[in-house]
Amino acid sequence: MLPVPALFTRFAYVSQTLMPKGGPEMSMSATNGGPQPQTAMPQAAVPQIGVLAQYVKDFSFENPNAPRSMAPGGQQPTINIQVNVDAAPMNGTDFEVTLRLEGNAESQGLLLFSFELVFSGAFRVQNVAQDSLQPVVLIECPRLLFPFAREIIATAVRNGGFAPLLLDPIDFVSLYRQRLAGIQPAPPPQPVIPN
């Protein structure tokens, strides 16, 4: 029988116990030396966000002035991006969250390209308090969608003949706060007291 090369040596999996030669059995504790957890006490439900699906609802890329727009220019183009987030309940725990990204690039008054992406996801949100549900859906869910939307835009811009447009990370917390500030009622006018 031929010797088995070290490359194909079988190693213990994480779930297997590794027994050193001539030594005692070694095992790991899930409690890190602390007291054993009580099994009779009910555990608080852990908040969960599950991605059920993600999909492109609408996408458009336009390069209306090609090939003139692809000629080398001396200055960096001006890039404008708009971001909007919407959510709609699908049932008690499921939500459709939509991330809308619109943008364009211009150089010396010439439109180089424009795009519009409506990227959505279906999310299952469980064990989240009712007062925390809206921030979770409008902050955490779009945060999960954004890297995929960013890649779609970068690829489309590259396929349009330009350098890939790598969007900076979006602060969805600030976007949520701006949304709240826009829908809160204005304070009532204060009466003017003449002197």
C-alpha positions as CSV (number, residue, x, y, z in Angstrom):
1,M,0.0,0.0,0.0
2,L,1.3,3.4,-0.9
3,P,1.7,6.1,1.8
4,V,-1.0,8.8,1.8
5,P,0.5,12.2,1.2
6,A,0.1,14.8,3.9
7,L,-2.1,16.8,1.6
8,F,-4.8,14.2,1.9
9,T,-4.5,13.5,5.6
10,R,-7.8,13.5,7.3
11,F,-8.2,16.2,10.0
12,A,-10.8,16.4,12.7
13,Y,-13.9,18.5,11.9
14,V,-15.0,21.2,14.4
15,S,-17.8,18.9,15.6
16,Q,-15.4,16.0,16.1
17,T,-13.3,15.5,19.3
18,L,-9.6,15.6,18.7
19,M,-7.7,13.2,20.8
20,P,-4.0,13.9,21.1
21,K,-1.7,10.8,21.1
22,G,-1.2,9.6,24.6
23,G,-3.0,12.7,26.1
24,P,-6.4,13.3,27.7
25,E,-9.4,14.1,25.6
26,M,-9.8,17.9,24.9
27,S,-13.2,19.5,24.6
28,M,-14.6,23.0,24.4
29,S,-17.3,24.5,26.6
30,A,-20.0,26.7,25.2
31,T,-20.0,28.7,28.4
32,N,-16.3,29.7,28.5
33,G,-15.9,28.4,32.1
34,G,-19.0,30.2,33.4
35,P,-22.0,28.7,35.0
36,Q,-24.1,26.3,32.9
37,P,-27.2,27.9,31.4
38,Q,-30.5,27.1,33.0
39,T,-32.7,25.1,30.6
40,A,-35.9,25.7,32.5
41,M,-35.8,29.5,32.0
42,P,-37.5,30.8,28.8
43,Q,-35.2,32.5,26.4
44,A,-36.1,35.9,25.0
45,A,-36.7,35.6,21.2
46,V,-33.8,36.9,19.2
47,P,-34.6,39.5,16.5
48,Q,-34.2,38.1,13.0
49,I,-34.1,39.5,9.5
50,G,-34.3,37.0,6.7
51,V,-33.8,37.7,3.0
52,L,-36.5,35.8,1.1
53,A,-35.7,37.2,-2.3
54,Q,-34.0,40.2,-4.0
55,Y,-34.7,41.3,-7.5
56,V,-34.5,44.1,-10.1
57,K,-37.9,45.7,-10.6
58,D,-36.8,48.3,-13.1
59,F,-33.5,49.2,-14.6
60,S,-32.5,51.8,-17.2
61,F,-29.1,52.8,-18.5
62,E,-28.7,55.5,-21.1
63,N,-25.7,56.7,-23.0
64,P,-27.4,59.2,-25.3
65,N,-24.4,61.0,-26.7
66,A,-22.2,58.0,-27.5
67,P,-19.6,57.9,-29.0
68,R,-19.0,61.6,-28.5
69,S,-19.5,61.2,-24.7
70,M,-16.8,58.6,-24.5
71,A,-14.0,60.8,-25.9
72,P,-11.3,61.6,-23.4
73,G,-12.0,64.7,-21.5
74,G,-9.7,66.9,-19.4
75,Q,-11.9,67.2,-16.3
76,Q,-13.7,64.8,-14.0
77,P,-17.5,64.6,-14.7
78,T,-20.0,65.8,-12.3
79,I,-22.0,62.9,-10.9
80,N,-25.4,63.3,-9.3
81,I,-27.0,60.5,-7.3
82,Q,-30.4,60.3,-5.6
83,V,-31.4,57.6,-3.2
84,N,-34.9,56.7,-2.0
85,V,-36.1,53.8,0.2
86,D,-39.7,52.6,0.4
87,A,-41.3,49.6,2.2
88,A,-44.6,47.9,2.0
89,P,-45.9,45.1,4.2
90,M,-46.7,41.8,2.4
91,N,-48.1,40.1,5.5
92,G,-47.6,40.2,9.3
93,T,-43.8,39.5,9.2
94,D,-42.9,39.9,5.5
95,F,-42.0,43.3,3.9
96,E,-41.0,44.4,0.4
97,V,-38.3,47.0,0.7
98,T,-37.4,49.0,-2.4
99,L,-34.2,50.8,-3.0
100,R,-34.3,53.4,-5.8
101,L,-31.0,54.7,-7.1
102,E,-31.0,57.4,-9.9
103,G,-28.0,59.2,-11.2
104,N,-26.2,60.8,-14.1
105,A,-22.8,62.0,-15.1
106,E,-22.2,65.3,-17.0
107,S,-19.1,66.9,-18.3
108,Q,-19.0,70.4,-19.7
109,G,-22.8,70.4,-20.2
110,L,-22.8,67.1,-22.0
111,L,-24.7,64.2,-20.5
112,L,-22.4,61.2,-20.4
113,F,-24.8,58.7,-19.0
114,S,-27.8,58.3,-16.7
115,F,-29.3,55.3,-14.9
116,E,-32.3,54.4,-12.8
117,L,-32.4,51.2,-10.7
118,V,-35.3,50.0,-8.7
119,F,-34.0,47.1,-6.7
120,S,-36.2,45.3,-4.2
121,G,-36.1,42.6,-1.6
122,A,-38.6,40.6,0.3
123,F,-37.6,40.3,4.0
124,R,-39.0,38.4,6.9
125,V,-38.6,40.4,10.1
126,Q,-39.3,38.4,13.3
127,N,-39.1,39.1,17.0
128,V,-38.7,42.9,16.6
129,A,-40.7,45.2,18.9
130,Q,-43.4,47.2,17.1
131,D,-41.7,50.5,17.9
132,S,-38.4,49.3,16.3
133,L,-40.0,47.7,13.3
134,Q,-40.0,50.8,11.0
135,P,-36.3,51.6,11.6
136,V,-35.3,48.0,11.1
137,V,-37.2,47.8,7.8
138,L,-36.0,51.2,6.5
139,I,-32.4,51.0,7.7
140,E,-31.2,47.4,8.0
141,C,-33.0,46.0,5.0
142,P,-31.7,48.6,2.5
143,R,-28.3,48.1,4.0
144,L,-28.5,44.5,3.0
145,L,-29.7,45.3,-0.6
146,F,-27.2,48.1,-1.3
147,P,-24.0,46.0,-2.2
148,F,-26.0,44.2,-4.9
149,A,-27.5,47.4,-6.3
150,R,-24.0,49.0,-6.3
151,E,-22.6,46.1,-8.3
152,I,-25.5,46.3,-10.9
153,I,-24.8,50.0,-11.4
154,A,-21.0,49.6,-11.6
155,T,-21.4,46.8,-14.2
156,A,-23.9,48.7,-16.3
157,V,-21.7,51.9,-16.3
158,R,-18.6,49.8,-17.3
159,N,-20.6,48.0,-20.1
160,G,-21.7,51.5,-21.3
161,G,-18.0,52.3,-22.1
162,F,-17.0,54.1,-18.9
163,A,-15.0,53.4,-15.9
164,P,-17.1,51.5,-13.3
165,L,-19.1,53.8,-11.0
166,L,-18.4,52.6,-7.5
167,L,-21.0,54.2,-5.3
168,D,-19.8,55.2,-1.8
169,P,-21.6,53.4,1.1
170,I,-24.9,55.1,2.0
171,D,-25.7,56.1,5.6
172,F,-29.2,54.7,5.8
173,V,-29.6,56.0,9.4
174,S,-29.2,59.6,8.2
175,L,-31.6,58.9,5.3
176,Y,-34.1,57.5,7.8
177,R,-33.7,60.6,10.1
178,Q,-34.2,62.9,7.1
179,R,-37.4,61.0,6.2
180,L,-38.7,61.4,9.8
181,A,-37.9,65.1,9.9
182,G,-39.8,65.5,6.6
183,I,-43.0,63.9,7.9
184,Q,-43.2,65.2,11.4
185,P,-45.8,68.0,11.9
186,A,-44.4,71.5,12.2
187,P,-44.8,73.1,15.6
188,P,-47.8,75.4,15.9
189,P,-47.1,79.1,15.2
190,Q,-46.4,81.0,18.4
191,P,-48.8,83.9,19.0
192,V,-47.3,87.4,18.5
193,I,-47.7,89.6,21.6
194,P,-47.5,93.3,20.7
195,N,-45.4,95.4,23.1
